[in-house]
C-alpha cells in the first residue's frame, strides 16, 4: 500500500462522524448542482423535475449565451450563478466564468493563469475540469507550467487563495489534464496522475493548506475522484491504473484495491449498495464491477466507456459506449438486458432525470431514452450545435448544456438553458 504523508490532521473524529451523515455540501441544497456528478455523485437530478423531452435551437430555449474561449468543463449551478472553466488557447489564458442563472448574462470573468500550456490530445482542452463549490466559494483546478494549480474564488469572482496541488508532467501520451475536484467535509480532494508523478491530495477549503496526500501508481489516468457512502462509511473511489481503489477521504489511507480494468480511465466510478463499477479504454477496453468492501471482482465485460461515466438506477446500469452503443446491464450480475446502436463517438456522460436519460454524443445529438430494463425505448433525439463534450446538468426543471458549433477560427461555444417556458 502506498505510504501516506500527512501534512496536518484537519478533521477531528467528531467532524468525521458529522461528515459521514452529510457527505458533501452538495447534498444540502437540492436545487443547486455544486460539483461534477451533482448531488449524491451519481449524475442523477433531484426528483420531481419536469424537463421537456424534445427541444432544439428554437424550441424550449429559456436562454442561450456565447461562452468565451474553449473548454469541456460541465456547468455548475451555485445559487444565482452558472459557472464554467474556459481557456483562450491563442493567448494561453485559463479563466473561470459565471453567468446569471435566470438571464444567461455573462456576470464576470476571472483570469487564473497565463502561459505554460501543456500538449493536448485533440479531443481535450485546457479547461476540461469542472469546478466545485461549498455554496460560498468556487474551487477550480487548472494544469499549467507542469503543475496542477487550485484556486478558490468568492461568488463575485475574486480570488481568495491559490495553491499548487502537485506536479503534472507526463513524458508519454502528453494528452493534458481532465480530472475534476470533489468536496468532502471541509476539504477539496484533487488528483493528478501520469507516468512521472501520481497523487491524490486533500486541501482545506478555508485556506488551501494540504491536509493529506496519497501516492498513486505512476500511470496515465484522467478519472475524477468521488466520495460515496458504502458499507457504513465514506469511501473515496478511484478507477484506472489497472484497479478500482478505495481510500478514506478523511486521511487518505487506502481501504482496499481490486485488480481489474485497464491502465487509463477518464470516467468516474459509479456504485450500488454493495458494488463499485467503472469502465476504461486504454490499452484494453473493459467494464468491471467489484465488491464495495474490496473482496473481489464480481463481473466484467469488454465494453469501452473511456471518457464518459455511466449511470446506475433501480438495480441496473446504463452505459453509452465510445462506439455509440447504448447498453443496459443488471448491476448485480452484469447480464445484458438490451443494447442499441445509436451514434458515436461519445465523450459526455449521460444524465438521469426521473425515468429519462439524456445522453449526448460528440456530434451535438442529445438522445432521450427511458430508463427501463424491459427494452430499449427512445423518446427523442435532439440536437444543439455540432459538438458536445461537456456533460449536461439539471436543476429546477431546466437543463444546462454546453455545446459548440463550427471549426477552427469559426468555432463558437454556447451555453443553453432548456426548459418549459
Secondary structure by P-SEA (a helix, b strand, c coil): ccccccccccccaaaaaaaaacccccccccccccccccccccccccccccccccccccccccbbbbbccccccccccccccccbbbbcccccccccccccccccccccccccccccccccccccccccbbbbbcccbbbbbbbcccbbbbbbbccccccccccccbbbbbccccbbbbbbbbbcccbbbbbbbcccccbbbbbbcccccccccccccccccbbbbbbbbcccccccccccccbbbbccccccccccccccccccccbbbbbcccbbbbcccccccccccccccccccccccccccccccccccccbbbbbccccbbbbcccccccccccccccccccbbbbbcccbbbbbccccbbbbbbbccccccccccccccccccbbbbbcccbbbbbbcccccccbbbbbbbbccc
